[in-house]
Amino acid sequence: MLSKSVLGAALFLTALLVSCAPDSSNATTVPSQAANRIVYGLTLEPSGFDPHIHRSSELGIALRQVYDTLVYRDPVTKQFVPGLASAWEISEDGLTYTFSLRQDVKFHDGTPFNAQAVAVNLDRITNPDTASQYAVFLLGPYAGYEIVDNYTIRIILSEPYSPLLDSLSQVYLGIASPAALAEYSLNRYQFHQVGTGPFIFVELVPGDRLVIRRNPDYAWGPSFYTPPAANAVDEIEFRFFTDPPTRSLALEGGSAQVMGELLPGDARALATNSAIQLLPTPIPGQPLQFIMNTLRFPTDNRAVRQALLFGTNRDSIIDAVYQRFSPVAWGPLAASTRYYTRDMVGLYSYDIGQARSLLASLGYLDTNNDGILEISGVDLTVDVLVPPWGLIPETAQLLQDQWATIGIRARLEPVPTFGALLERVSSGEFNLVAFNAFGVDPSFLNQYFLTDGSSNWTGFGSVELDNILNEAVRQTDDTVRASLYAQAQRIIMDEALILPIRDYVNLNGASATLQGLTFDAYGWFPLLANTSQAGTR
């Protein structure tokens, strides 16, 4: 699975996990009293587990349980609700956010939570030495803070930034104990994490497990957290199942009670198993898409890009690869994302005739009858970068076959790691690259489609699109933002900058005895505080 997430120039720096194992003599120890324990399967081992530094969704799956955030998004209504902040006010100019903090919260190490604790976390995240890959960029045009009193803090921006509350609700801006941050170095803190959340961090053994245990003193959760049941899950061990076929076997064999990213074929088979509950969860953000390089022949031509779109049978891909668990994607936003517009539905529906007509209008002919079109003696060939996650190789193989029917040769280049993908993209020697990012607020589009966006792999530049995207993150009015993002989606698709394939759905499976398992507004992160096991205790 891809490390998932959004925003910022250094977003794509790959950090290496500290090579040394944690020193058990210094590890935070919590006496084991867990009577109700489960194993949760993670599908990728991240390069590191510090949410202020690293950026994968896998770390958030575990650490969403360890950290609280200033605000939360309700998983049903998607509205913001109080977290560590009991209330907040936004200044009329949109530059100052004043947070009133709860006064009854303690970190797992006994340190009191207050405005100074929030300040320490903001200082750590924004310190260049931290080399934050994601959290720092979530803060947008952050300019500093002001501590008003012990339980009031103001976050100050240099310009309005409407996604700030969305950012503050994410685990990457979770609030850590200032005492723990002071005790451990940047590299060591990930082995000794201390938050205020419903579970306490017990241990991290790289390559093996991460263990958390229920916090018996937790009494300040958001409104959608429920009080622990008598048979509440006490302890969770996260283990790594990086080989996709092993995931369903672990569920069926009982060696794991929860598993994400099941293979669609396995999920289809498990649907008939009464001992397993299937929990498909839509993930907001970008769909699985192939980003087109507009600076390299032949995708520098809009008509060629449009021909690739018309020549793609997405329904066939959804049937064959994703077993109909994922809906067809039509634009740059998944349908579960805020400000998605249905105006995209049906754009570039499969039409071989239209694809061939566009290519013929450019003068492409198959003069040597080899099935591949050419112009001026040059074959119509596109180079496609193919990472290994999310069934992208299987999708790319089908694209290769489909495009051959309209006279386009696709050369598929596997890229085994995220770092390798970034290296190849930076070379510019590609026509399409498979990639997607996740989030509820579509401000992540700025990273990919602003002319100077840090990940503008299309190379496309448009003053009109820049103005729309920049204004969309400044505006606070939902109606205005919706209109702006509708315009942005139309421009992106009119220019055929991406080939959207499918809206991402995480195929979760869980033991039928596990009760109360739901996921937060971002889709990836379970709300394990609410879980219990039937028939225990």
C-alpha positions in Angstrom: 0.0 0.0 0.0 1.1 3.4 -0.7 2.1 5.9 2.0 -0.9 8.0 1.8 -1.3 11.6 2.3 -1.1 15.1 1.0 0.5 18.6 0.9 3.9 20.2 0.8 7.2 20.4 -0.8 9.1 18.0 1.4 6.1 15.7 1.5 7.9 13.2 -0.6 11.1 12.9 1.3 11.6 9.3 2.4 12.8 9.0 6.0 14.6 5.9 7.1 13.7 4.2 10.4 16.4 4.3 13.0 18.5 1.2 12.5 18.9 0.4 16.1 16.3 -1.4 18.0 14.6 0.4 21.0 16.5 0.2 24.2 14.1 -1.8 26.4 15.8 -0.5 29.6 14.4 3.0 28.8 11.1 1.9 27.2 7.8 3.1 28.7 6.4 0.0 30.5 2.8 -0.5 31.4 1.9 -3.6 33.5 -0.1 -6.0 31.4 -3.6 -6.4 32.7 -5.2 -7.0 29.3 -7.9 -9.6 29.4 -9.3 -8.8 25.9 -6.6 -8.5 23.3 -6.8 -8.4 19.5 -4.3 -8.4 16.6 -4.8 -5.7 13.9 -3.0 -6.3 10.6 -1.2 -3.4 9.0 -0.3 -3.7 5.3 2.9 -1.7 5.2 5.7 -1.1 7.6 6.3 2.7 7.5 9.8 4.2 7.4 9.0 5.6 10.9 6.2 6.0 13.4 6.4 9.6 14.7 3.3 11.4 13.4 5.0 14.8 13.5 7.8 13.6 11.3 6.4 10.7 9.1 3.4 10.6 6.9 2.0 7.2 6.2 -1.6 6.1 6.9 -0.3 3.0 8.7 1.2 5.0 11.5 -2.1 6.8 11.8 -4.1 3.6 12.1 -2.3 2.8 15.4 -1.5 6.3 16.7 -5.0 7.8 16.2 -5.7 5.8 19.3 -2.7 7.2 21.3 -3.2 10.9 20.5 -6.0 13.4 20.8 -6.3 16.4 18.5 -7.5 19.9 19.2 -10.7 19.2 17.1 -12.2 16.2 15.5 -14.4 15.6 12.4 -17.5 13.6 13.3 -17.3 10.4 11.3 -21.0 10.6 10.3 -21.7 14.3 9.9 -18.2 15.3 8.9 -18.6 18.4 11.0 -16.0 19.6 13.4 -16.5 18.8 17.1 -14.5 19.6 20.2 -11.5 17.5 21.1 -8.7 18.8 23.4 -10.2 22.2 22.5 -13.6 22.7 24.1 -14.4 25.7 21.8 -12.8 27.9 19.2 -13.3 31.3 17.5 -12.0 32.5 14.1 -11.3 36.2 13.7 -13.2 38.1 11.0 -10.1 38.4 8.8 -9.5 34.6 9.1 -6.0 35.1 10.5 -6.4 34.2 14.1 -7.9 31.0 15.6 -8.4 31.2 19.4 -8.8 27.8 21.1 -10.2 27.3 24.6 -8.7 24.1 26.0 -10.1 21.5 28.3 -8.8 21.7 31.8 -9.3 18.0 32.9 -6.8 16.3 30.6 -3.6 14.6 31.5 -1.0 12.9 29.3 -0.3 9.2 29.8 2.8 10.1 31.8 0.8 12.4 34.2 1.9 15.7 32.6 -0.9 18.2 32.6 -2.3 19.3 29.3 -2.5 23.0 28.8 -1.7 25.8 26.3 2.1 25.5 26.9 1.8 21.8 25.8 0.2 22.9 22.5 2.9 25.5 22.0 5.6 22.9 22.5 4.1 20.7 19.9 3.7 23.5 17.4 7.4 24.5 18.0 8.5 20.9 17.4 6.5 20.4 14.2 7.6 23.7 12.7 11.3 23.4 13.7 13.3 22.7 10.5 15.4 20.2 12.4 12.3 18.0 12.8 12.2 17.6 9.0 8.4 17.1 9.1 7.2 15.3 5.9 3.5 16.2 6.3 2.4 17.8 9.6 4.2 21.1 9.1 2.5 21.5 5.7 -0.9 20.8 7.2 -0.5 24.1 9.1 -0.5 26.1 5.8 0.5 29.7 6.2 1.3 29.3 9.9 2.9 32.4 11.4 3.0 31.5 15.1 1.0 31.4 18.3 0.1 33.4 21.3 -0.5 31.9 24.7 -3.4 33.9 26.2 -3.5 32.1 29.5 -3.0 28.6 30.8 -5.9 27.2 28.8 -6.2 29.5 25.9 -4.0 29.6 22.8 -4.2 31.5 19.5 -2.8 30.2 16.3 -1.9 33.0 13.9 -1.8 32.8 10.1 -0.1 35.1 7.6 -3.1 34.7 5.3 -6.6 33.1 5.5 -6.4 29.3 5.3 -9.8 27.6 5.5 -8.4 24.0 5.8 -6.8 24.7 9.1 -9.5 23.0 11.3 -9.3 20.0 9.0 -5.6 19.9 9.5 -5.9 20.2 13.3 -8.2 17.2 13.3 -5.7 14.9 11.8 -3.4 12.6 13.8 -0.3 14.1 12.3 -1.1 17.2 14.5 -1.8 15.1 17.6 -0.6 16.6 20.8 2.3 14.8 22.5 3.5 15.1 26.1 6.1 18.0 26.4 7.9 16.0 29.1 8.3 13.0 26.8 9.4 15.2 23.9 12.0 16.8 26.1 13.3 13.4 27.4 13.8 11.7 24.0 15.6 12.7 20.9 13.8 13.1 17.6 14.8 9.6 16.5 14.1 8.0 19.9 10.7 9.5 20.6 8.9 7.2 18.2 9.8 4.3 20.6 8.4 6.2 23.7 5.4 8.0 22.5 3.1 9.7 25.1 -0.3 11.2 24.2 -3.6 11.8 25.9 -5.7 9.4 23.8 -7.8 6.3 24.8 -4.9 4.0 24.4 -1.4 4.1 25.9 1.7 3.4 23.7 3.4 0.2 25.1 6.1 -0.7 22.6 7.4 -0.6 19.0 9.6 -3.3 17.7 10.5 -2.5 14.1 9.6 -5.1 11.7 7.5 -7.0 14.2 4.9 -5.2 16.2 3.5 -2.1 17.8 1.4 -2.5 21.0 -1.0 -0.2 22.7 -3.1 -0.7 25.8 -6.4 1.0 26.9 -6.0 4.1 29.1 -8.1 3.5 32.2 -8.3 7.2 33.1 -9.6 8.4 29.7 -12.7 10.6 30.1 -12.3 13.5 27.7 -12.9 11.9 24.2 -14.9 13.5 21.4 -18.7 13.1 21.3 -18.5 10.0 19.0 -16.3 8.0 21.5 -18.5 5.8 23.6 -17.7 4.7 27.2 -15.9 1.4 27.3 -18.2 -1.7 27.5 -17.6 -4.4 30.0 -16.0 -6.5 27.3 -14.1 -3.6 25.7 -10.9 -4.4 23.8 -8.0 -3.7 26.3 -4.9 -4.2 24.2 -4.1 -4.1 20.5 -1.1 -5.6 18.8 -0.4 -4.2 15.3 1.4 -6.6 13.1 2.6 -6.3 9.5 1.1 -8.3 6.7 2.9 -6.9 3.7 2.2 -9.9 1.4 -1.5 -9.4 0.3 -2.5 -13.1 0.0 -1.6 -13.6 3.7 -4.2 -11.2 4.9 -7.3 -13.2 4.4 -5.5 -16.3 5.7 -4.7 -14.5 8.9 -8.3 -13.5 9.4 -9.7 -16.9 8.6 -7.1 -18.6 10.8 -7.6 -16.3 13.7 -4.1 -14.9 13.9 -5.5 -11.5 13.3 -8.9 -10.1 14.3 -8.8 -7.0 12.0 -7.2 -6.6 8.6 -7.1 -3.8 6.1 -6.6 -3.8 2.3 -7.8 -7.3 1.6 -7.5 -8.4 -2.0 -10.8 -7.9 -3.8 -11.0 -11.6 -4.8 -10.3 -12.6 -1.2 -12.9 -10.1 0.1 -15.5 -11.6 -2.3 -14.8 -15.0 -0.9 -14.9 -13.9 2.7 -18.3 -12.3 2.2 -19.8 -15.8 2.5 -17.9 -16.6 5.7 -20.1 -16.0 8.8 -17.1 -15.8 11.1 -15.8 -12.7 9.2 -17.5 -9.3 8.8 -16.5 -7.3 5.7 -16.3 -3.6 6.2 -15.6 -1.8 2.9 -14.7 1.8 3.7 -14.6 4.6 1.1 -11.5 6.8 1.4 -11.9 10.5 0.5 -9.2 12.3 -1.5 -8.0 11.6 -5.0 -9.0 8.5 -6.9 -6.5 6.0 -8.2 -5.3 8.1 -11.2 -2.6 8.2 -13.8 -1.1 11.7 -13.9 -0.1 12.8 -17.4 3.1 14.6 -18.1 2.2 17.5 -20.4 5.9 18.4 -21.0 6.9 15.2 -22.8 5.9 13.9 -26.2 3.3 12.6 -27.0 1.3 13.5 -23.9 2.3 17.1 -24.4 -0.7 17.2 -26.8 -4.1 17.5 -25.3 -5.8 15.4 -28.0 -3.4 12.5 -27.3 -4.3 12.8 -23.6 -8.0 12.8 -24.4 -7.5 9.8 -26.7 -5.9 7.9 -23.8 -9.0 8.7 -21.6 -11.5 7.7 -24.3 -9.5 4.5 -25.0 -9.8 3.4 -21.4 -12.5 0.9 -20.4 -12.7 1.7 -16.7 -15.8 -0.5 -16.2 -13.8 -3.5 -17.4 -10.9 -2.6 -15.0 -13.3 -2.3 -12.1 -14.8 -5.7 -12.9 -11.6 -7.6 -13.5 -9.3 -6.0 -10.9 -11.5 -4.6 -8.2 -14.4 -7.0 -8.3 -16.9 -4.1 -8.3 -15.9 -3.1 -4.7 -14.6 0.3 -6.0 -16.7 2.7 -8.1 -15.5 4.2 -11.3 -13.7 7.5 -10.9 -14.5 10.4 -13.3 -12.5 13.3 -12.0 -9.7 14.5 -9.6 -11.8 14.0 -6.5 -13.3 10.8 -5.1 -17.1 11.0 -4.6 -16.6 10.9 -0.8 -14.5 14.1 -0.8 -15.9 17.5 0.2 -16.9 19.7 -2.8 -16.9 16.7 -5.2 -19.2 17.6 -8.2 -21.2 15.0 -10.1 -20.7 17.1 -13.2 -17.6 14.9 -13.8 -19.7 11.7 -14.1 -19.6 10.3 -17.6 -16.7 12.5 -18.9 -14.5 10.5 -21.3 -16.7 7.4 -21.3 -15.2 4.5 -23.1 -15.3 5.4 -26.9 -12.8 3.7 -29.2 -14.1 5.6 -32.2 -13.6 9.0 -30.5 -10.1 8.0 -29.4 -9.1 6.9 -32.9 -10.7 10.0 -34.5 -8.7 12.3 -32.2 -5.4 10.5 -33.1 -6.3 10.6 -36.8 -6.9 14.3 -36.6 -3.3 14.8 -35.5 -2.0 12.8 -38.5 -1.2 9.5 -36.7 -1.3 6.5 -39.1 -0.3 2.9 -39.0 1.8 2.9 -42.2 3.6 -0.4 -41.6 0.5 -2.3 -40.4 2.1 -3.3 -37.0 -0.9 -2.1 -35.1 0.9 0.9 -33.6 0.3 4.4 -35.0 3.1 6.6 -35.9 3.8 10.2 -37.1 6.9 11.3 -39.0 8.3 7.8 -38.5 7.9 7.9 -34.7 5.7 5.3 -33.0 3.0 6.5 -30.7 4.4 5.2 -27.4 3.8 6.2 -23.8 6.0 5.4 -20.8 4.0 4.5 -17.7 5.5 4.4 -14.2 3.9 1.6 -12.2 4.3 1.3 -8.4 3.5 -2.0 -6.8 0.7 -1.0 -4.4 -3.1 -0.9 -4.7 -3.3 -3.4 -7.6 -1.8 -0.8 -9.9 0.3 -3.3 -11.8 -2.8 -5.3 -12.7 -4.6 -2.1 -13.7 -1.6 -0.9 -15.9 -1.5 -4.3 -17.7 -5.1 -3.9 -18.7 -4.5 -0.3 -19.8 -1.6 -1.6 -22.0 -4.0 -4.0 -23.7 -6.8 -1.5 -24.1 -4.6 1.2 -25.5 -3.1 -1.3 -28.0 -6.5 -1.5 -29.6 -6.4 2.2 -30.5 -2.8 2.0 -31.8 -0.9 3.3 -28.7 2.0 1.3 -27.3 2.4 1.5 -23.5 5.7 0.7 -22.0 5.3 -0.2 -18.3 8.1 0.6 -16.0 7.8 -1.0 -12.5 9.0 1.2 -9.7 9.5 -0.9 -6.5 9.4 1.8 -3.9 8.1 5.3 -3.2 11.6 6.7 -3.3 12.2 5.1 -6.7 9.0 6.6 -8.0 10.0 10.0 -6.9 13.4 9.6 -8.5 11.9 8.6 -11.8 9.3 11.4 -11.7 12.0 14.0 -11.0 13.8 12.9 -14.2 10.8 13.9 -16.3 11.3 10.8 -18.4 7.7 9.5 -18.2 4.3 10.1 -19.8 2.0 8.8 -17.0 2.5 7.9 -13.4 0.1 6.2 -11.1 -0.4 8.1 -7.8 -3.1 9.2 -5.4 -3.4 11.1 -2.1 -6.0 11.2 0.5 -8.0 13.8 2.5 -11.4 15.2 3.3 -10.7 18.8 2.3 -9.6 19.1 -1.4 -6.9 21.7 -0.6 -4.5 18.9 -1.5 -5.2 19.7 -5.1 -3.0 22.8 -4.8 0.0 20.5 -4.4 -0.6 18.7 -7.7 -2.2 21.3 -9.9 -0.8 24.8 -9.0 1.7 25.9 -11.6 4.4 25.9 -8.8 2.8 23.1 -6.8 5.4 20.9 -5.1 4.1 17.8 -6.8 2.9 19.3 -10.1 4.0 16.3 -12.0 1.8 17.2 -15.0 4.0 20.3 -15.7 0.8 22.1 -16.6 0.5 25.8 -15.7 -2.6 27.9 -15.8 -3.2 31.3 -14.2 -6.9 30.7 -14.2 -6.5 27.4 -12.3 -4.0 28.9 -9.9 -6.3 31.7 -9.0 -9.2 29.3 -8.4 -7.2 26.9 -6.2 -5.6 29.7 -4.2 -8.9 31.4 -3.6 -10.5 28.2 -2.6 -8.2 27.8 0.4 -8.7 31.4 1.5 -12.5 31.3 1.4 -14.5 30.2 4.4 -18.0 30.2 2.8 -18.9 26.6 1.9 -21.0 27.7 -1.1 -18.2 29.7 -2.6 -15.7 27.0 -2.0 -17.9 24.4 -3.6 -18.2 26.6 -6.7 -14.5 27.2 -6.9 -13.7 23.5 -6.6 -16.3 22.6 -9.3 -14.5 25.0 -11.6 -11.1 23.5 -10.8 -12.4 19.9 -11.4 -13.7 21.0 -14.8 -10.4 22.6 -15.9 -8.4 19.6 -14.8 -10.5 17.2 -16.8 -11.0 19.6 -19.8 -7.2 19.6 -20.1 -7.1 15.8 -19.6 -4.4 16.2 -17.0 -5.2 12.9 -15.3 -6.8 9.5 -16.1 -9.0 8.7 -13.1 -9.6 4.9 -12.6 -11.4 4.1 -9.3 -12.4 5.7 -6.1 -10.4 4.1 -3.3 -12.2 1.7 -1.0 -10.3 0.1 1.8 -11.5 -3.5 2.1 -11.4 -4.2 5.8 -12.2 -7.5 7.4 -12.8 -8.3 11.0 -13.8 -11.2 13.2 -17.6 -11.4 13.6 -17.1 -11.3 17.4 -15.6 -7.8 17.2 -18.2 -5.2 17.9 -18.3 -1.4 17.4 -15.5 -1.2 14.8 -16.0 2.0 12.8 -13.7 4.4 11.0 -13.1 8.1 11.2 -14.0 10.7 8.6 -10.7 10.1 6.8 -11.5 6.5 6.2 -8.2 4.9 7.1 -8.2 5.3 10.8 -10.3 3.0 13.0 -12.0 4.2 16.2 -10.8 1.4 18.4 -11.9 3.1 21.6 -15.4 1.9 20.8 -14.6 -1.7 20.2 -15.5 -4.7 22.3 -15.5 -8.5 21.8 -18.7 -10.5 22.1 -18.6 -13.4 24.5 -15.6 -12.2 26.6 -15.6 -11.5 30.3 
